[in-house]
Amino acid sequence: MKKIIRVILIHFILLSSTYLYAKNDDGYLVVGTKIAPPFVMKKANGELYGVSIDLWKEIAKKLNLQYKFQEDTLEGLMDKIKNKDVEIAIAAITASAKRERFADFSNAYYTEELAIAIPRYSGTIYKSLFNKLFSITTLWVIFGIIVVIFIAGLAFWLMERSDKKEGEDSINKLSNGIWWATVTMATIGRSNIVPRTLGGKIVALIWMILSMFLIAIIIAAFASFFSTAKKEYFITSPEDLNKGTIATVSGSFSDDYLRKRGLVPIYYNTLKEALNAVKNGDVDAVVYDRELLKYLIDKYYYDTVELAPAHFMPQSYSLIFKEGCVLKEPINRAVLDILESSKWKQIKDKYLLKANNF
């Protein structure tokens, strides 16, 4: 019974508000949007598609709304919402305190974070390698190898010193035994020092076998150093943003974030223009929404730009309404219904899963 009453109320609100929200001359609801792949994209024939567009189509179907999209820049959309020139806008639009002063928001439909795009070859592994090579662990390993070489040389000298023959090949000093152990482990050998006694031959045999394992361990350790060394970046986290020139899209959530930190970014009209600036070396980094950066980098800039490891400042994407929009409540209910349905998973898998598999 409650569900029937709820449906009747929604339809009553929609019918009673038919003439209360802004329409164009053709009688269609005007819905503002902006290009923001993979949330809003445009085909060659001009048709819009993407996560946000498909979500809106589901909302419109549920509420039987006749609509037309109107494209603009992010700043243009915010101005139209503020001046009440459009009722609703949908794209990758973040609900923020600043925008709440002149607009209303729907329930959030996607959670996002900010990220930093940097030139792909700006990182270096040298610092990481240096730290690994001169770490306490490495120094202890080197000390252990020296001790083992000393013990092997001592054992060889103790066995061979009983041989009274003189000459270059005699082991009459401990230093000769250590030298023999070192060159034997290094596999370069020294032909004029060979064991003559039975004990010396046994020590030599054991040391040669043990040396192969030691060399294998050393090679594996160095290979591990190179494979696990992490690139150190010029800009890698929010704390590094004051080290270089940062770009973003004017009026965006990332713009507000940078200004609150006392940073003045270089502005571009679109995210693609900002990424081109990173690619061409005009700026050091771009700060923007992680999913949008990742989509464009994977598709167009995979060999010149990459994402820094850090992601920060969680945010929520929502529909934005002009203040007092009569469609807010019906749309909010429709959004919740869609988010709880299998259709929402299909929409996300269609675009976001594909974006992550470029």
NUVEXBA-120191 format. One record per residue: residue in three letters; x, y, z of N, C-alpha, C in turn. Coordinates in steps of 0.02 Angstrom, whole numbers, plus 50000, padded with zeros to 5 digits. Atoms other than C-alpha are relative to their C-alpha. Example, Ala and Ser with C-alpha at 12.3 -4.5 7.8 and 13.67 -1.06 7.14 Angstrom:
# NUVEXBA-120191
ALA500454994150000506154977550390500455006050000;SER499584994149997506844994750357499615005550037;
# end
This chain:
# NUVEXBA-120191
MET500414994050000500005000050000500435006450000;LYS499554994249996501415012150047500365001249934;LYS499654999450065502295008349884499555003249948;ILE500484997350049500715012349783499915007550012;ILE500084992949983500495028849877500615003949978;ARG499384996750019502315033049847500035001249925;VAL500004999350073502155030049658499515005449979;ILE500514995050016500555040549652500265007050016;LEU499754993549980501405054749745500535002549952;ILE499484998150047502915054649629499695002549935;HIS500324998050063501795055449475499615006550009;PHE500364993849987500755069149556500475005950000;ILE499514994749998502305079449589500245001749930;LEU499754998950068502915076949412499485003649957;LEU500544996950040501225081549336499895007250021;SER500124993249976501005096749446500585004649986;SER499414995850011502775102649410500195000549927;THR499845000150072502695100449222500155007049974;TYR499914993250025502575119149196500435004250047;LEU499614996349950503685123849343500744999849987;TYR499295000250014505375118949274500165002449930;ALA499804996850063506335126949133500024995149942;LYS499995004050061506055120148958500245004449943;ASN499834996050059506695125248789499375001249958;ASP500594998150041505565131348648499634993949975;ASP500345006150024505185113348597499634996450056;GLY500355003149944504505109348770500404994650035;TYR499575005049970505985098548823500365002950062;LEU499594998249942506865098948992500725000749976;VAL499304998850019508605106348967500454997250055;VAL499535003149954509965095749049500715001949980;GLY499314997950014511695103349058500494994450010;THR499485005149992513245092649037500665002749972;LYS499344998350027515095093348993500364993649982;ILE499625005950020516285081348908500494998450056;ALA499565002249946517165071349044500064992449996;PRO499935007250007517695053948986500264996750064;PRO500495004150035517205040649035499285001350023;PHE500674998649974515695049049118499565003449948;VAL500364997050056515195059748969500475000249940;MET499605000250062515855056448793499545001349941;LYS500404998550059515295060648618500234995949940;LYS499855003750061515185049848463500095004749941;ALA499884995950059515615055948289499365003349976;ASN500644997250022513755058748254499705005050050;GLY500234995249951513595070048407499624997050058;GLU500375003249945512715057348519500444999450061;LEU499645000449937513235058048701499914993250033;TYR500045006449965513615042448802500515000150057;GLY499555000449943514535037248960499634998350064;VAL500295002049935514225033149143499445004850020;SER500504995149978513305049349185499425000449952;ILE500534999550051512335049749021499534994050006;ASP500435005949994511715031849040499595000150064;LEU500384999249938511225035349220499415004849990;TRP500554995250012510215050449165499454996949957;LYS500515003250043509345040349029499554995450041;GLU500405004349956508795027849162499535004250044;ILE500414995549959508165042149272499415002649959;ALA500524997250044507215050049127499474994849982;LYS500475005450016506445033249083499534998650058;LYS500415001249941505845030649261499485005550012;LEU500434994249985505095048149274499645002649938;ASN500334998250063504505049249093500135007349982;LEU499804993250015505475065249061500225000749927;GLN499774998350067505715072848889500545005350007;TYR499444995649986507405081348883500465000849939;LYS499464999150048508825088048779500635002250039;PHE499384998149967510655089548828500265006649971;GLN499694993850020511545106148822500725000050026;GLU499295000449980513455105448823500285006950017;ASP499664993949981514555118348905500664998250035;THR499415001349958516185120249000499764999350073;LEU500185000749929516215116749187499795006750029;GLU500184993449974516225135249229499345002449970;GLY500624998150032514835138249103499404996650031;LEU500545003849967513765124649182499835003050068;MET500124997349934514005131849356499665006849996;ASP500324993450009513535149249295499274999249982;LYS500705001050021511945142749213499584997350058;ILE500365002449941511455133249371499895005850049;LYS500044994349953511825148649477499495005149977;ASN500474995150028510825160049361499324997049984;LYS500635003650010509435146949349499804999849926;ASP500145000750071509605145649160499874992849980;VAL500175007150009509555126549171499794997250067;GLU500255003149938508675115549297500514995150030;ILE499595005649978509905101149305500624999649957;ALA499395001750039511675096649254500274993450026;ILE499715006449980512485079649254500634998849959;ALA499365001850030514285074749216500434997450058;ALA499575001649943515795071349327500035006350044;ILE500064993949961515205085249444500024998350074;THR499895001449929515785085249625499555004350043;ALA500384996149950514635090349767500495003150048;SER499544996449956515575103649864499645005450038;ALA500294994749958515245116549999499935006549960;LYS500014993950040515645130549877499405000149953;ARG500565000450047514345124749751499334999650036;GLU500615000649961513075121149887499705006850016;ARG500244993249985512945140049914499505002549948;PHE500464997650052512025142249748499624994449965;ALA500335005650034511395124849702499834994550050;ASP500165006049961510675108549767500294993949965;PHE499705006150029511355090949741499554994050012;SER500355006349991510625073749717500414995550047;ASN499605005149966511165058249811500614998449957;ALA499385001650037512955053749764499924993449963;TYR500035006250038513125040649628500694997149985;TYR499335002850010515015038649619500495003650046;THR499484997349956516475041049740500665000149963;GLU499384998950038518085047949668500525003150046;GLU499454996849964519775054649726500415004249951;LEU499544996250042521015067349662500644996049990;ALA499365003250015522635061449582500455004949963;ILE499514995650032524205068749503500284996649938;ALA499715002650062524725066049322500675003549988;ILE499324997450008526585068249287500314997049936;PRO499655003050058527785065349140500244993050016;ARG499845006949987528105046749122500734999050019;TYR499285001149988530005048349124500295004950050;SER499744995349950530135060749266500274996450061;GLY499775003749942530475047049393500674996749989;THR499365003550005532155038949431500054994950057;ILE499935005249948532615023049527500665000550036;TYR499334999749971534365028749574499995001050075;LYS500024998749928533915035449745499784993750037;SER500245006249968532955019549786500544994750000;LEU499455004950003534405008749727500565001750050;PHE499484997949953535645018849828499814998150072;ASN500245001649932534585016749985500034992650014;LYS499985007349990534474997949957500724997550005;LEU499305002450002536334995549917500375001750065;PHE499654997949940536875004950072499574999650063;SER500425001149941535554998850191500384995850052;ILE499695003949946536004990650358500014992649981;THR500045007150019535424973750290500554998249950;THR499495001350051536574974950138500705000050030;LEU499344999649968538064980150243500154993950043;TRP499905006149960537794965350360500144994049955;VAL499895005550047537714953550209500725000349974;ILE499324999250024539354960650141500504997950055;PHE499575001849944540154958850313500014992450009;GLY500055007349994539544940750321500414996449947;ILE499615003150055540324936750150500755000650014;ILE499294999049983541984944150206500234995150053;VAL499835004849946541954933450363500064992949972;VAL499995006850030541564917650261500634999149958;ILE499385000350040542994921650140500614999250045;PHE499445000549953544174924150287500054993050029;ILE500005006849970543664907450365500254994949948;ALA499785004650053543914898350197500755000749988;GLY499294998850010545614906450172500424997450058;LEU499665002549941546124902250350500054992450000;ALA500015007350002545604884050331500484997349947;PHE499565002250054546534882550166500745000950021;TRP499324998749977548104890450241500224995050053;LEU499835004849946548044879050395500164993249971;MET499885006650031547964863650282500635000049957;GLU499464999850048549284869250157500675002250030;ARG499374997649973550594877050271500484994450021;SER499585005749983551224859650318500464998049942;ASP499585001550059551894858550140500605004850001;LYS499404995949990553694864850158500305002749936;LYS499714997750064553994868249973499925007549995;GLU500014992850009554434886149934499855001749927;GLY500154997850068553924896049782499375004349998;GLU500584995650008552564907249712499354996450016;ASP500615003849990551294893249727499934997350071;SER500055002649931551624889949911499535004450041;ILE500464996449956550374894850046500355000950068;ASN499624999249939551594900950176499765006150041;LYS500294994349964550574916350226499244999450001;LEU500734999949995548774918350286499705004349944;SER500264995550053548554932550160499944996349933;ASN500045003950062548904920250018499384995550001;GLY500605004249994547534908850083499365004049988;ILE500594995750009546284923250091499945002149927;TRP500014998250071546784928749916499744994349958;TRP500235005950037546514911149851499244999150008;ALA500725000949987544784910149933499595005349961;THR500364994650034544284927049857499964998849925;VAL500005000950072544814923449678499634993649980;THR500375006150014544074905949687499255001450001;MET500714998349997542384912749740499805004349940;ALA500154995650057542484925749602500064996249934;THR499955004650058542764910949481500535002049950;ILE499474998350048544294919249402500624995650011;GLY499475004849985545484906849488500705003150001;ARG499294997950003547374908049509500404993549993;SER499725006650017548294893649426500634998250040;ASN499375001649966549934895449523499904998550075;ILE500145002249931549074891949691499504994349996;VAL500425005950002548394874349697500134995950064;PRO499905004049939548104862849846500454994049987;ARG499565005850007549464849649873499824994550051;THR500155004949947548874841350034499284997649992;LEU500675002850003547354830350055499505004750034;GLY500444995449965546614842450182499865006249959;GLY500094994150042546894857050064499524998749943;LYS500445001750055546024847949923499274999550023;ILE500685000649973544524844050033499715007050013;VAL500234993149988544414862350089499845003449934;ALA500114996850066544574868149907499364997649968;LEU500615002950030543194856349849499375002950034;ILE500584997349963541994861949987499915007449984;TRP500054992950013542404880349955499765001649930;MET500234998850069542144879149767499244998949994;ILE500735001350001540404871549792499635005550036;LEU500334994749960539964884149927500025006749963;SER499934993750037540594898449817499465000849947;MET500534999650051539344894049680499345002450030;PHE500614997949966537924895949804500045007450021;LEU499914993149978538634912249872499925004949941;ILE500054995750060538814919749697499275000349977;ALA500705000150020537034914249655499575004550045;ILE500374995849952536384922749813500135007449987;ILE499834993150013537324938749774499675002649936;ILE500324998050063536684939349594499255000950010;ALA500724999649987534904935949653499835006350040;ALA500114994049959535054949849783500015006349958;PHE499954994150042535614962649655499425000449950;ALA500585000150045534254957149534499385002450036;SER500574997849960532994959649673500025007550012;PHE499934992849989533684977049707499725003849940;PHE500224996550060533364982149526499264999149987;SER500705001450016531664973849510499525003150050;THR500454997249949530964980749673500135007450013;ALA499874992949990531734998049663499425004149974;LYS500564995950019530355010949658500255006749972;LYS499824993650029530425026349551499865005750049;GLU500094994049959530665042449646499825005849953;TYR500254994850044529685056849571500155007050026;PHE499934993049983529935075549568499375002350038;ILE500634998749967528095077149615499634993450007;THR500305006549989527315061849695499415000050048;SER500534999749949526095067649830499775007250008;PRO500244993149989525085082949885500535004550031;GLU499484996049967526575088549990500525002649950;ASP499514998050050527615090249829499745005249951;LEU500324995950051526395101249734500305007149996;ASN499704993250002527295117349783500695000049968;LYS499335000450030528885111149697500005001749925;GLY500024998950072528275114149520499395003749977;THR500574996750030526995121549402499434994949991;ILE500565004749999525295113249423499435002749956;ALA500564998250044523865113249297499364996650025;THR500655003149986522015109849320499485003549956;VAL500554997050037520315114249246499675005350044;SER500274994449962519615130949301499304998450027;GLY500655001049969518155130049423499874993150026;SER500095007049979518425111649464500114999250075;PHE499885001749930518495103149633500755000350015;SER499274999849991520385101449609500265007250002;ASP499834992949998520485120249576499895002750071;ASP500144997949931519655123549746500514997250048;TYR499525003349956520825111049829500685003549998;LEU499344996950008522395119149758500015007050030;ARG500034993149974521845136749804499975000150076;LYS500035000449927521445131549982500694998550029;ARG499315001449978523255125549994500485005749983;GLY499594994250017523875142449935500374999449935;LEU499685001050065524355136249761499595003249945;VAL500344996950056523935145749603500154995949937;PRO499865004350058523745133349458499965003649934;ILE500094997850069523865135849272499344997049976;TYR500675002450019522095134549201499964998049927;TYR500175002250068521505124949048499254998849996;ASN500725000950008519765123548977499784992850006;THR500175007249997519815104548964500584996150031;LEU499485004349971520755090449048500494997849947;LYS499565002250054521455085048881500525005349984;GLU499524994550011522255102148856500525000150056;ALA499535000149943523035100949030500504994349993;LEU499555005850010523745083548992500485001249942;ASN499554998250054524445090048829500575004550025;ALA499504995649971525355103248930500534996150038;VAL499525004449966526155089649038500434996449949;LYS499645003650052526625079848884500535004349966;ASN499544995550035527445095048803500495003550047;GLY499544997049952528345100148963499845007150020;ASP500204993249982527375116448986499845000650074;VAL500135000249928526865111349163500304993650028;ASP499695005949968527555098849289499504994650018;ALA500495004949979525925090349338499295002749990;VAL500714998250001524025090249326499674996750060;VAL500405002749945522895088149477499285000049978;TYR500715000650020521165081549437499724993450025;ASP500335006249978519945067349466500354993949972;ARG499585005850017520835050649464499724996049941;GLU500305004250053519615040849354500045003449933;LEU499974996450063519575054449222500715000449974;LEU499305000050020521465056049221500214993249972;LYS499805006850019521685037249210499724998149931;TYR500315001650064520465035549065500385003349942;LEU499674996550055521305048848958500724997849991;ILE499305002250004523075043349001500054993249967;ASP499995006750029522715025048960499835000049926;LYS500225000050069521905029848796500445004249954;TYR499644995350044522955044348730500725001550021;TYR499344997749977524505047248838500404994550035;TYR499705005549963525065029948895500774999849995;ASP499275000350008526845032448830500355006550020;THR499694993649982527125050448890499805002650069;VAL500254997549935526105053349050499794994050043;GLU500225005249954525765042749204499735003150064;LEU500264997749936524875044049371500524998950054;ALA499585000849941525905047149526499654995350049;PRO500315005049955525605034149664499455002750045;ALA500474997449950524645045649780499325001649970;HIS500674997450015522755048449773499705002250066;PHE500194996549939521865059449898499365003949990;MET500614995950000520355070449940499404996549968;PRO500615003350026518845058949918499465005149984;GLN500554995650022517375067049829499444995849972;SER500585003650025515655062149769499715003449939;TYR500344997450059514875064349597499244999850011;SER500724999549992513065070149600499705004049943;LEU500354995450044511765078249490499965006750037;ILE500064993549969511705096949522499375003549974;PHE500634996650016510055106749525500055007450015;LYS500074993049979509655125049526499615000050065;GLU500354999649936509005130449696499245000149989;GLY500735000250004507165126149720499734995849943;CYS500235004350055507085113649576499494995050025;VAL500545004449977505455104049591500134992749982;LEU499855006950020506225088549511500504996650047;LYS499485002749958507505086149648499794993650037;GLU500225005949961506515074049758499844994049956;PRO500125005950044505835062949617500644997149971;ILE499385002450029507565062049539500424996550053;ASN499635003249945508365057949708499754992950012;ARG500295006749990507175043349729500194995449942;ALA499835004050059507515037449552500744997950002;VAL499285001649994509405038349581500114994250049;LEU499935005349950509265027649737499764993349973;ASP500275006250029508195014849645500504997049950;ILE499535002350052509465013749502500644997350032;LEU499395002249967510975012449618499934993350034;GLU500125006449967510174997749707499824994549951;SER500195004950051509784988849543500614997249964;SER499455003050039510834977549432500195004349940;LYS499874995650058510704990749295500615004550013;TRP499434995649984511955001949386500664996349993;LYS499395004050008513244988049392500164999149926;GLN499905000850072512994985349205500305006449969;ILE499754993650026513295003849171500735000950019;LYS499304999249978514885004449275500464995149965;ASP499585005050034515554988249200500115001849927;LYS499974998350071515184994649025500545005249986;TYR499534994550013516265010249042500624999850043;LEU499424999649955517385009349195500434993849995;LEU499625006150007517894991149175500395000149935;LYS499674999450065518294994348993500575005050003;ALA499484994849994519275010049040500624997250035;ASN499445002849963520354999949160500354994449963;ASN499705005550038520754987049025500305002349934;PHE499684997550062521514998248891500694996949993;
# end
